[in-house]
Amino acid sequence: MAPLSQPPPSPIGARLEDAVFAVRRRVATSPRVGVVLGSGLGAFGDTLDGLVKIAYRDVPHMPSPAVEGHEGNLCFGDVAGTSVVCMQGRVHLYEGHPVDRVVQGVRTMARLGAGLVLVANAAGGLEPAWSPGDLMAIDDHINLTGISPLTGVNDGDVGPRFPDMTAAYDPELRAWLVAAGRDAGVPLRQGVYAGVLGPQYETPAEVRMLRVLGAHAVGMSTVHEVIALRHMGVRVAGLSCITNLAAGIADRPLDHAEVEATARSRQEQLTTLLRGWIARAGASSRPAGTP
């Protein structure tokens, strides 16, 4: 009797296998924690102890960013004894990539072992009382891009057909972020992030709509990554750097160079905040009784 043949891996599963195999040739450790670093926020990746960088172009199926402020590297290293992988920059749907490629990076981090991921972005503020440079812990999101990374045939080996999104942004992970900010003297806002397609900035009328919908910040990333991570059972925290006030609230035209400059101006505080959060995340994932 002929042996039963194994079904071929799904396209998603096969791409993840290819990516993980390529990374494992360069890095042997399994990261416990992942961090996604958005516009102007990538410098944190260079602070990891024992840093190893792998360019996206050297990882199969990983598209490289074409937007200023997104370096395009996977950064591996340690923070306070916790193994970390950072995405130093991301690609966006508006760059023309299919949505499954937009989330290839976070799916690869999850498949490498990261069970806790913090997704950071630069965002426009929708609250007139807020200021550029404020940091916001995301407690929920609104996906207004018109697409989900789970569209199409579901891969049951990656996650369920209908993943629950009730707590897309894990309350405990958010509490660690707030506590890390308090310890570092870095106050955090909290609110809802609206994800839009872009690449144009929003009109004043669209900003008024977003405020009516209950959003506090708006950007062109994050929501697909969070959906893909929750599909894989990964716990997620979210952090927005409010780099500008949105159209109709700001008193001048919006400019990407200003977004990057504001994000860079918070690098020191952001590094302290992320290191504090990772220390808490790492401690939580260690077995009881370990140092």
C-alpha positions in Angstrom: 0.0 0.0 0.0 1.4 3.3 -1.0 2.1 5.8 1.9 -0.4 8.5 2.3 0.9 11.8 0.9 1.0 14.9 3.1 -1.0 17.8 2.0 1.1 20.7 0.7 1.6 23.6 3.1 -0.7 26.6 2.6 0.8 29.6 0.9 0.9 31.4 4.3 2.5 28.5 6.1 5.0 27.9 3.3 6.1 31.6 3.3 6.5 31.5 7.1 8.6 28.3 6.8 10.8 30.0 4.2 11.3 33.1 6.3 12.0 31.3 9.6 14.5 29.0 7.9 16.4 32.0 6.5 16.4 33.7 9.9 17.5 30.6 11.8 20.6 30.4 9.6 21.7 33.7 11.2 20.1 33.7 14.6 19.7 30.7 16.8 17.7 32.2 19.8 13.9 32.3 19.9 12.7 35.8 20.8 10.2 36.0 23.7 9.1 39.5 22.8 8.6 41.4 19.6 8.4 45.1 18.9 7.3 46.9 15.7 8.9 50.3 15.2 7.1 52.7 13.0 8.0 56.1 11.3 11.0 57.7 13.0 11.0 55.2 15.9 13.5 52.7 14.5 16.5 53.8 16.6 15.4 51.6 19.5 16.4 48.5 17.5 20.0 49.7 17.6 20.0 49.7 21.4 19.6 45.9 21.8 22.4 44.0 23.6 24.2 41.6 21.3 22.5 43.1 18.3 22.2 41.1 15.1 20.5 42.7 12.1 19.0 41.0 9.1 17.8 43.2 6.3 14.2 42.4 5.1 15.6 41.9 1.6 17.5 38.9 2.9 14.3 37.3 4.3 12.2 35.4 1.8 8.8 37.1 1.2 9.6 40.1 3.3 9.0 43.3 1.3 11.3 46.2 2.0 9.9 49.7 3.0 10.1 52.5 0.5 9.0 55.2 3.0 11.4 57.6 4.8 11.9 56.7 8.4 11.5 52.9 7.9 14.9 51.2 7.7 13.8 47.7 6.9 15.7 45.4 9.3 14.9 42.6 11.7 16.9 43.4 14.9 17.6 40.6 17.3 19.1 41.0 20.8 18.4 41.2 24.5 16.9 43.7 26.9 17.4 43.0 30.6 18.0 39.4 29.8 14.9 39.0 27.6 15.3 37.9 24.0 13.8 40.4 21.7 13.1 40.8 17.9 12.3 44.3 16.5 10.9 45.2 13.1 12.9 48.3 12.3 10.3 49.8 10.0 7.3 48.4 8.2 5.6 48.3 4.8 2.2 49.8 4.3 -0.8 48.8 2.2 -0.7 52.2 0.4 2.8 51.2 -1.0 1.0 48.7 -3.2 1.8 45.5 -1.3 -0.9 42.9 -0.9 -2.2 42.8 2.7 -0.8 39.4 3.4 2.7 40.8 2.6 2.1 43.8 4.8 1.7 41.4 7.8 4.5 39.0 6.8 6.9 40.6 9.3 4.7 40.2 12.4 3.7 36.7 11.4 7.4 35.8 11.0 8.1 37.3 14.5 5.3 35.2 15.9 6.4 32.0 14.2 9.9 32.6 15.5 8.5 32.5 19.1 7.4 36.0 20.1 4.3 35.5 22.1 4.1 39.1 23.3 4.3 41.9 20.7 4.2 45.7 21.1 3.2 47.5 17.9 4.3 51.2 17.8 3.4 53.8 15.3 3.5 57.5 14.5 0.0 58.9 14.5 -2.0 62.1 14.1 -3.8 63.3 17.2 -7.5 63.9 17.1 -7.8 65.6 20.5 -7.3 69.4 20.4 -5.9 69.4 24.0 -3.1 66.9 23.0 0.3 68.0 21.8 2.8 66.7 19.3 5.2 64.3 21.1 2.5 62.9 23.4 2.5 59.1 23.7 -0.7 57.1 23.7 -1.3 53.5 24.8 -3.8 52.0 22.4 -6.8 50.4 24.0 -8.7 49.5 20.8 -8.8 50.2 17.1 -11.1 50.9 14.2 -10.1 49.4 10.9 -11.2 51.8 8.1 -8.9 50.4 5.4 -11.6 48.2 3.9 -9.6 45.0 4.1 -8.4 42.4 6.6 -5.3 40.2 6.4 -7.5 37.2 7.0 -9.4 37.7 3.7 -9.4 34.5 1.6 -9.0 30.9 2.5 -8.1 30.4 6.1 -5.0 28.5 7.2 -6.1 26.5 10.3 -2.4 25.9 11.2 -1.9 29.7 11.5 -5.1 30.5 13.3 -8.9 30.1 13.5 -11.3 31.3 10.8 -13.1 33.8 13.1 -10.6 35.1 15.7 -12.1 37.0 18.6 -11.0 40.7 18.8 -12.7 41.7 22.1 -9.4 42.3 23.7 -7.2 42.9 20.6 -5.0 45.1 22.8 -4.3 43.1 25.9 -5.3 44.9 29.1 -2.4 43.4 31.1 0.2 44.3 28.5 -1.2 47.9 28.4 -1.0 48.1 32.2 2.7 47.2 32.0 3.1 50.0 29.5 1.4 52.5 31.7 3.5 51.3 34.7 6.7 51.5 32.7 5.8 55.1 31.8 5.0 56.0 35.4 8.3 54.6 36.6 10.2 56.5 33.9 8.3 59.7 34.3 6.8 59.4 30.9 3.1 60.0 31.0 0.8 58.1 28.6 -2.5 59.0 27.1 -4.9 56.2 26.4 -7.3 55.9 23.5 -8.6 54.4 20.3 -6.5 54.2 17.1 -8.2 54.6 13.7 -6.4 52.8 10.8 -6.9 54.4 7.4 -5.5 53.5 4.0 -3.7 56.7 3.1 -1.2 57.8 1.8 -2.9 61.2 1.8 -3.5 62.8 5.1 -7.1 63.1 6.3 -9.4 66.0 5.4 -10.9 68.2 8.2 -14.3 66.5 7.5 -12.8 63.1 7.8 -11.1 64.1 11.1 -14.5 65.3 12.4 -16.0 61.9 11.4 -13.2 60.0 13.2 -13.8 61.9 16.4 -17.5 61.1 16.2 -16.6 57.5 15.8 -14.6 57.6 19.0 -11.1 57.6 17.7 -8.3 59.6 19.5 -5.5 59.0 17.0 -5.3 58.2 13.3 -2.6 56.5 11.2 -1.9 54.3 8.1 -0.6 51.1 9.8 -1.0 48.8 12.8 -4.5 47.5 12.4 -3.6 44.7 9.9 -0.6 43.7 12.0 -2.7 43.4 15.2 -5.4 41.4 13.4 -2.7 39.0 12.1 -1.1 38.6 15.5 -4.3 38.0 17.3 -5.2 35.4 14.6 -2.0 33.6 15.7 -2.8 33.9 19.4 -0.2 36.5 20.1 -0.9 39.0 22.9 -0.6 42.6 21.7 0.1 46.0 23.1 -0.1 49.2 21.1 1.7 52.5 21.3 1.2 55.7 19.3 3.6 58.6 19.2 1.3 61.6 18.4 3.6 63.4 15.9 1.1 66.0 14.8 -2.4 67.2 15.3 -4.7 66.2 12.5 -6.1 68.4 9.7 -8.6 71.0 11.0 -7.0 70.9 14.5 -3.5 71.7 13.4 -2.9 75.4 12.5 -0.6 74.5 9.5 -0.3 72.0 6.7 0.8 68.5 7.6 4.2 67.3 6.5 5.9 63.8 6.8 9.3 65.4 7.7 7.6 66.9 10.7 6.2 63.5 11.6 9.7 62.0 11.6 11.3 64.9 13.5 8.7 64.7 16.3 9.1 60.9 16.5 12.9 61.2 16.7 12.6 63.9 19.4 11.0 61.3 21.7 13.6 58.6 21.1 15.1 58.8 24.6 11.8 58.6 26.4 10.6 55.9 24.0 13.7 53.8 24.6 13.2 54.0 28.4 9.6 53.2 28.1 10.1 50.2 25.8 12.9 48.8 28.0 10.7 49.0 31.0 7.9 47.3 29.2 10.1 44.5 27.9 11.6 43.9 31.4 8.0 43.4 32.6 7.1 41.2 29.7 10.2 39.1 30.0 9.7 38.6 33.8 6.1 37.5 33.1 7.2 34.8 30.6 9.8 33.2 32.9 8.8 30.2 34.9 8.2 30.8 38.6 11.3 30.8 40.7 13.7 31.9 37.9 15.6 35.2 38.4 
